[in-house]
């Protein structure tokens, strides 16, 4: 018996033969490297075959053999042990450029792929498919063309989930929304650009669609997604928004009768809201928890000159102890559904599988900032688990390679234009723009909030930050309209 070494392979000790070389249909031995075939399988064991001679090896340092890459890797990357290191699922983030696109289009096809882990999105057809059954989180953003209607809808979902801007009074602008849906394995879905509708996207990636399966990336699944089909008016400041139809309520932590989410376990929770904005009305809502006396963050679109229903939304990640609550308070104006399930509230426990370290941040501003400001100063460090945010540089420095979901929202003053950019400085390369938020023309009579999310693969040593472009103002006050948050979804070096 002989031991041999192969390039790019971490070799361990050589052991007596225990695995037989596999054979093809003609009973000819197959050369190569193979995982352990004994029962129970030992993930640290693998064997090599040359001329029908089998040699068994042990991965060094507790590594596991990855039969796809044919080398010893960290256990969470090798995905050999389904109990302690469950096989992670699919995730995607796609975008498009090319300027103005006019509907109807079914499906709307995205031309640029930022993430397509295990290929859930088919660029040739424009369809996404579920690799496994589960609860899926999605983020959808789109650019609007001046004075034209914008309507992106999910084709294949049980409900009419849409992201719309029906107002005819706007310039180049941005609309975004988060949502969750349950799907069975092999289910498919696509995005539709509706009739009499158009969208605009360039190298700033205004059009973006991202998503992932919670059960495939989170060790514990606690999640809810509720909608309301009612109109809600702030008959008094601080009215709790009640989303009476809980489409998803895993863990029964959301109460559809009161609109309050109560954390069943201590941990980090990602929350998001979307609402319809009726013509001639304002919307002002706040994330509120009994953990702290003051509002956590605010979504505000003031009374403006919009001429049709629009979509507005926002997300944050926040620490709750067991028994602490989160709810949405309507402190001004109204919240509208308008029969298109625009009014929704959701969230989930951020609890990644072992092997993916917990990394999450929420930083906010309570003052306005005039560009150029590079980076944007976030003086309020609300959450910084893992210490990625450095307040001395106002930037995030990545310490673990993997997929990161990030979102940023900015306040917009009634008399100013606003333009903020999410920048990425990869190790060994020059800084580049990932996405931006841009209000190029001041047309609203009062304050506004605008933002979006992105799922992207970042490497250890990379930096990300927000900057304000020259001649623009990012508005924020004590209610914290301007926020930057994110978390590590899945640690992986080379997807």
Secondary structure, DSSP 8 states (H G I E B T S, - for coil): ------TT-----EE---S---B-TTS-B--EEEE--SSS--TTEEEEEETTEEEEEE-GGG-EEETTTTEEE-HHHH---TTTS-----EEEEEE-SEEEES-EES----EEEEEET--EETTTTEEE-SSSEEEEEEEEEEE-TT--EEEEEETSSS--EEEE--SS-SSEEEEEEEEEEE-TT-EEEEEE-TT-EEEE-TT--EEEEEEEHHHHBSS--EEEEE--S-EE-SSTTEE----EEEEEETS-EETTTTEEE-SSSEEEEEEEEEEE-TT--EEEEEE-TTSSS-SEEEEE-S----S-EEEEEEEEEEE-TT-EEEEEEEEEEEB-TTTT--EEEEEEE-B-TTS---EEEEEESS-EESSEES----EEEEEETS-EETTTTEEE--S-EEEEEEEEEEE-TT--EEEEEEEE-TTS--EEEEEEEE-S---SS-EEEEEEEEEEE-TT-EEEEEE-TT-EEB--TT--EEEEEEEEEE-S--
